[in-house]
Amino acid sequence: MTGTPGRPDRVVLLNPGPVNVHDRVRAALAGPDECHREPETQALLGTVAGKITEVCGADRDSHAAVLLTGSGTAALEAVVSSVVPAGGRLLVLDNGHYGERLLRIADVHGIDSVRLEFGWATPLDLDAVDRALAADPGVTHVAVVHHETSTGMLNPLRELGALVDRHGRSLIVDAISSLGAEDLDVVRDRVDWCVGTANKCLEGMPGISFVCAPRERLDALADVPARTFYFDLSANYRAQVLKGSPQFTPAVQVLRALDAALDLTLAEGVPARTARYAARAAEIRAGLEERGIDLLLPADQRAGSITNAHLANGMTYDELHDGLKEHGYVIYATQEKSAGVFRLANMGQLTASDIAGFFRAFDEVVARCAPSPS
């Protein structure tokens, strides 16, 4: 795992994106220089969008994907700022940091919004959502985070989608940390606006995000005045999907890498990737529990690609992080509301030997930092 001290031959990323990628994905970055207005690159845009639509569980005739150059937050802001009309109202379901982010995006754009707060690491109360929608006919859209990585919680998308659909509202889903590894089908789950990114469970490189939606919903955005220029989802849809050319210059090499990553995703199949991630997560959780480390969430609330655990052994996060990084393992902190918790993601091309090596390094760091006996 490690070459010379402090210079690991391979860094194992246990943060929730970017991830360790397949060699084919990395090699795709080294393709030839390209002009984004040439037919080959424009065709690539359509090919990638079609594969994204397929991963989302949708038919390419009924749905379309719009790609943006930027992190997952770019596509999220494009949706929130573009789809809620001037007379509409957004209900944000908040049980973690990224639920709060949805609300902040709406506030920045002056969108009328209502916050239904459940508390960090607290499951959504679907009865409360039902009551909120029944009590407020002004709500036109509901926004939720599928996998809330600030706590590792997986929110019940299928049940929520049915509920929102029953009330005749439109559902926006932040699937940035779930698409490709969790059970998600935009048609079955009645998701109108599905937001994803390249560099998490799809195992691509950072720099491309996207929105998958029914074509009829995207067509209807022509009647919604734009609040932004670059993030105008309607303008990007008309350019990319209807005219076959990007609105602005995309990150072409990252797009090539995403194309390779999507081929690998479709070849493996989402159910198989789900199982692979579940196996890595089980190894991580068993190793932590064997060492007496408490996990943040009960088993039935956890997503399959991240584990949030309490710091132990009197160690600070910085001591644990820095010690592990010396061995070539990168872990992740949490936000202030989850102080005393660290995160271990198992997205990407991780192996059982990676996890075993991590725990060898973990034990070394703990032993080194343990207080001397008095």
N, C-alpha and C positions, 0 to 999 in steps of 0.2 A: 504493500500500500504506500509506504513512504520511502523516498530516496534519501537524499541528504537531509539532516535535521532541519525542520522548518520549511522544506521544499517538497511537498508531496508530489508524486508522479501523477496522481489523479485526485482531484478534489471531489468528494462525494457531497452532493448538495442535498441536504435534508431540510431545506427551506421550501415553502410552498410556491415555487416558481421564481426565477427560471430553474430549469431542471437539467439533469444529465440526459443528453440526447443520444440517439442512435448515430453511428458513424455515417450512415447515408444522409441523415439530416444535416450534419456538420459539413459533409462534402458538398452538399447542394449550395452552400454559401459561396463556394469558390468557383461558381459558374462564370461564364463570360460576361463582360459589361453589356448592358442592354439599354435601349431607349424604351421608355414606358409607353410611347405612342406607336410603336411598331406592332404589327398584327400578332406576332408570336407572344409578346407580353400581354397584350389585350386578351388573347385566347387563354393565357395562363390565369388571368383574373377570373374568367368565367369558369374554368376548370376547378380552381380552388373553391370558388363559391358553391359550385355544385356538390363537391365532396363534403363541404361543411354542412350543407342542407341534408345530405344523406346521413351524416353522423347525428344530426339533430332528430332524425326519424321522420323526415318530411319528404314529400314528393317534389321533384324539381319543377313540375308544372304548376303546382299550387303555392309553393314557397320559393323564396329567394334569399340569398345572403348578400349583405353589403359589407365590404371590407374597408377598414380604416387603418392608416398608418399611425400607430400609437398603442399604448398599453390598454389593458382591458377597461380602464377608467375612461379612455377616449370613447369607446363604443357605448359605454354606459351613459356618459354625458350626452352623446348624440341622441340616444333614445329618449332619455328623460326630457331633454330640451326640445325635442322635435315632435313627440307624439301627443303630448297633453295640450289640447287647444286652449285658447285664451279663456274660454268660459268653463273649462274643465277643472277637475280637482284630483290630486294624487293622494292616495292612502298608502303610506309607507309602513310596512311591518318591520319593526326594529327589535332584534334580539342580539345585537352585536355591533362591532365597529363598522362593518360594511353596510349594515342597515342604516346606521347614522350617516354614512357617506351618501346614500341615496337621498336622504333628507337635505344634506348640505348642497348637493347638486341642484335640487329643486329650488332651494332658497336663493342660490346664486342667480338663477334665471327668473326669479320673481314668480315662480309657479305656485299657485294656491295648493297647499299640501296639508295633510293631517297625519300626525304621527301616532301610531298605535304601538306603544312601547311595552315590551314584556320583561325586559331586563336581560343582562348578559348571561349566557349559558342557561337561559330559560326557554323551554319549548314554546312554540306558537300555540296560542289558545284559539282553535278554529271556531269555537262558539263565540268568542269575543269578536273575531273577524266577521262572522255572520251577523252579529248584532250591529257592528259598526256600519256595515254596508246597508243593512235594512234601515238604520236610523238616518243615513245621509245619502239621499238620492243624488246629491251634487257630485259625489265621487264618480269619476269616469274611468280611472285607472288605479290599479293596485300594483305596488312594487315590492318584491321580496328577494332576499339572497338565498339561493338554494343551499350552497355550502358556505356557512359562516365561519371562515377560517380563523377568526379572532378567538373562537372557542372550540372549533372543530365540529360544530353541530351541523347535522344535515336536516334541513327543514322539510316538512311533508308536502312535496310539490304536487303529487297526484291529487291528494285530497283538497289542497288549496285551489288547484286549477278548477276542479269540479264546482267548488263553492263559488268562486269568482264568476265562473260561467253561468251558474244558476241565477246570479244577481244581474247578469247582463253587462258586466264590466270587462275591461281589458287588462290582461295580466302581463306585467313586465317582470322578467326573471333575470337576475344576475347569476348566470351559470358559469362565471369566469373560472371558478375553482372546482367545478363539478363535471362539466361537459367532457365526455370521453372516458370517464371513470365511474360515473354513477348512473343509475337507471333514470334516464330522461328521454322523453319522447314528446316533442312539441305538439303533435296532433293529439295523442292520447291524453296528455296532461293539460291541454287547452291553453298552451302558452302562446300569446300573441307576439311577444317581443323577447327573443332569447339572445342574451349578450354573452359572448365568449371571447377567448384570447388564445393565441398560438402557444404560449410558453408555459402552460401548466399541464393538464392531463392529456392534451393532444401531443405533448412532447415535441413541440417545435421551438423556434427561437423567439425571443422577445422582439416586439416591434409591429406586430399585426394583430388587430382585434376585429371583431365583426358582430353583425346583428343578423339573425335569421328570423324571418317573419312571413306571414301569408302575403302573397302578392297583392291581394285586394286591400289589405291594411296599408301596405306601402303605397299603392296607387292613391289611396284616400288622403295621404299626407300632402298632396298637391294643394289641398284646400286649407291647410294649416300654415299660417304665416311663420316664416323662419325667425328664430330667436338668435341664431348663430350663423356664421358663414362657413367655416371649415367643417363644423360638426352638423351641418344641415343634412339630416338623414335623407330627406326627400330629394335634394339636389344630387347627393351621392348615388342614390338609387337610380334616378333618371339617367345619370351619366354612365354608371357601370352596367346596370342591368338592361335598361331600355335602349341605350345607344352603344353599349359595348366598349366604352372607353373610360378610364378613370377620371374623376373630377379633378384630382390633384395628383402629384407624383407619389406613387406608392414606394415602399421599401422593397424593391424588386427582388433583391437577393434573399431577404427574409421571406418573401412570398414563395420563392423557389424552395426554400427549406421547409416551409409549411406544407407545400405540395407533397414533398417527400414524407413528411410526418403524417399527413392524412392518408397517404397510401399505406403506411405501416399500421395506422389505426384501423383502417377498413379491413386490411388483411388479417389482423389479429382479431378484430371484432370487439365491440365495447363490452359484451359479457365476459369475454376472456380477459380483457384488460382489467375489468372490475375484480375478477378472481385473482389476477396477479397482484393487484394492489392490496387486496384483502389479505393475501398471504404475507406480504411484506409488513402490513400493519399489525397482523397477529404476532409476527416475530418481534416487532418493536415493543408492543404492549406486554408481551410475555416477559421480555427482557427487563423492562422497567419494573414490572410487578415483582419479579424475582428479586430485585434489588430493593424492595420495600418502598418504591416510589408510587405515590398516589396519582391516578389519572383524574383529569378534570371532570369528565362526563361519564355517565353510565353507558354501558355497551350499546344499548338500543338507540342512543341519540347520536352516536359518532358517525362521521363520514368515513369512507374507506381509505382516504389518502392523507390523513393527518392525525396526529395524536398530541393532545395538549396535556402536559404533566406538570405537577408541582415540583419546584426546586426542593432539594433535600440535602442532607449531609452538611448543613450550614453553609452551603456554597451560594455565591451570588451568580446571577446570570453571566456577567462578564467573565468571571473565573471559569465557568463551565464552557462558555463559547470560545474564549481565547485558548483554553487548554486543548479543546477538541480540534480547533482550526490548525494548531501546530501539527496534529496528526493527519490533517487532510479531510476533516469532517466539518461541515458548516450547518449549524442549527439556527433557530430563529427565535427572536424575542416575541413578546406579546405587547399589546397596548397597555397604557397605564391602568385601565380598569381591570386588567388581569395580571397585576403585579404579582411576582412570585411564581409565574407559570412560564414554561418554555415550550416550544413547538418542534416536533419532529415530523416532517412531511415525508411521504414515501411515493411521491410522484416521480415519473421519469424512469430511466433505464437503471434501476437499482436491482442488485442481486442479493441472494441470501448471504453471500460472502461479504458484501458491503455492510450488511446489518451486523453480522458477526464481528467484523473488524471494528465497527463503530463501538460495540460494547466492550471490546478489548481496550480501545482508547478511552472510553468512558471510565472504566474501572481504574485505569492508570491515572487519569486526571483526578478522580475522587480521592484516590490514595495519596496523591501528591499534595492535594489541597486540604486533606483532613487535618484538624487541629492536633497539635502534639499533646500527648497525655501529660497531665500536670503532675 
